[in-house]
Amino acid sequence: MEKRNDYLIKALEKARKEFKELKKSGKNNFFKTAGGKAHEYSTLNDVFTACRDALMNNDLNIMYNLSYNEGMNFLTTTLHHVSSGQKETSTSILGNSQMTSQALGSAITYMRRYHIQAMLNLEGDFEDDGNIASQKPAPKKQTTAEIIDDNIGGLEL
């Protein structure tokens, strides 16, 4: 049996027309613009301020659920169309059981923001075309001994 989500999609499309401007009040000093300014992004509060009323007006609700399985923490975000019961979910790994409570809390907030931005098709962050995620790690610097060993490794002394 095919899963229906037509009521959810119609309600979401109607709600999107009512979304407010998505502000970017968050600042990340680890990423800078070419001009040296801190990278700006939409906080979780910015996201909900932009869409909360529109979602409620269109019978849509967002729920978050934390779970733990085989040593890993998970976050599941569910977008519900309340009257029809139709829903869409997104689940992500937050990290393993070794995380501190503070690290887990940060991961929860981070993924809540990214899940809802993705589910509502919101652009709350800069678009880098996947460059940061796909960067290759810097090559390991070799010690002088390793360079010598590499260079004479095939020679018989």
Solvent accessible surface area in square Angstrom, and as a share of the most:
residue,aa,sasa,rsa
1,M,245,1.09
2,E,153,0.69
3,K,127,0.54
4,R,143,0.52
5,N,41,0.21
6,D,50,0.26
7,Y,108,0.41
8,L,4,0.02
9,I,84,0.43
10,K,138,0.59
11,A,11,0.09
12,L,15,0.07
13,E,79,0.35
14,K,126,0.53
15,A,0,0.00
16,R,74,0.27
17,K,171,0.73
18,E,74,0.33
19,F,37,0.15
20,K,112,0.47
21,E,140,0.63
22,L,34,0.17
23,K,123,0.52
24,K,78,0.33
25,S,70,0.45
26,G,6,0.06
27,K,119,0.50
28,N,39,0.20
29,N,99,0.51
30,F,191,0.80
31,F,85,0.35
32,K,116,0.49
33,T,71,0.41
34,A,121,0.94
35,G,77,0.74
36,G,46,0.44
37,K,127,0.54
38,A,19,0.15
39,H,18,0.08
40,E,62,0.28
41,Y,49,0.19
42,S,0,0.00
43,T,35,0.20
44,L,25,0.13
45,N,104,0.54
46,D,14,0.07
47,V,0,0.00
48,F,29,0.12
49,T,65,0.38
50,A,4,0.03
51,C,1,0.00
52,R,109,0.40
53,D,71,0.37
54,A,4,0.03
55,L,6,0.03
56,M,132,0.59
57,N,109,0.56
58,N,12,0.06
59,D,52,0.27
60,L,6,0.03
61,N,65,0.33
62,I,26,0.13
63,M,104,0.46
64,Y,58,0.22
65,N,89,0.46
66,L,93,0.46
67,S,50,0.32
68,Y,127,0.48
69,N,90,0.46
70,E,161,0.72
71,G,25,0.24
72,M,59,0.27
73,N,20,0.10
74,F,42,0.18
75,L,1,0.00
76,T,27,0.16
77,T,0,0.00
78,T,16,0.09
79,L,3,0.01
80,H,42,0.19
81,H,17,0.07
82,V,89,0.51
83,S,89,0.58
84,S,45,0.29
85,G,51,0.49
86,Q,20,0.09
87,K,96,0.41
88,E,54,0.24
89,T,77,0.45
90,S,37,0.24
91,T,80,0.47
92,S,27,0.17
93,I,100,0.51
94,L,18,0.09
95,G,17,0.16
96,N,67,0.34
97,S,55,0.35
98,Q,150,0.67
99,M,52,0.23
100,T,84,0.49
101,S,91,0.59
102,Q,141,0.63
103,A,44,0.34
104,L,45,0.22
105,G,33,0.32
106,S,74,0.48
107,A,20,0.15
108,I,33,0.17
109,T,65,0.38
110,Y,114,0.43
111,M,38,0.17
112,R,68,0.25
113,R,20,0.07
114,Y,65,0.25
115,H,8,0.04
116,I,0,0.00
117,Q,10,0.04
118,A,80,0.62
119,M,31,0.14
120,L,1,0.00
121,N,119,0.61
122,L,31,0.15
123,E,105,0.47
124,G,0,0.00
125,D,23,0.12
126,F,88,0.37
127,E,127,0.57
128,D,36,0.19
129,D,120,0.62
130,G,36,0.34
131,N,89,0.45
132,I,73,0.37
133,A,99,0.77
134,S,82,0.53
135,Q,128,0.57
136,K,183,0.78
137,P,121,0.76
138,A,90,0.70
139,P,120,0.76
140,K,158,0.67
141,K,184,0.78
142,Q,91,0.41
143,T,79,0.46
144,T,99,0.57
145,A,72,0.56
146,E,61,0.27
147,I,78,0.40
148,I,95,0.48
149,D,91,0.47
150,D,88,0.46
151,N,105,0.54
152,I,64,0.32
153,G,57,0.54
154,G,80,0.77
155,L,112,0.56
156,E,173,0.78
157,L,185,0.92
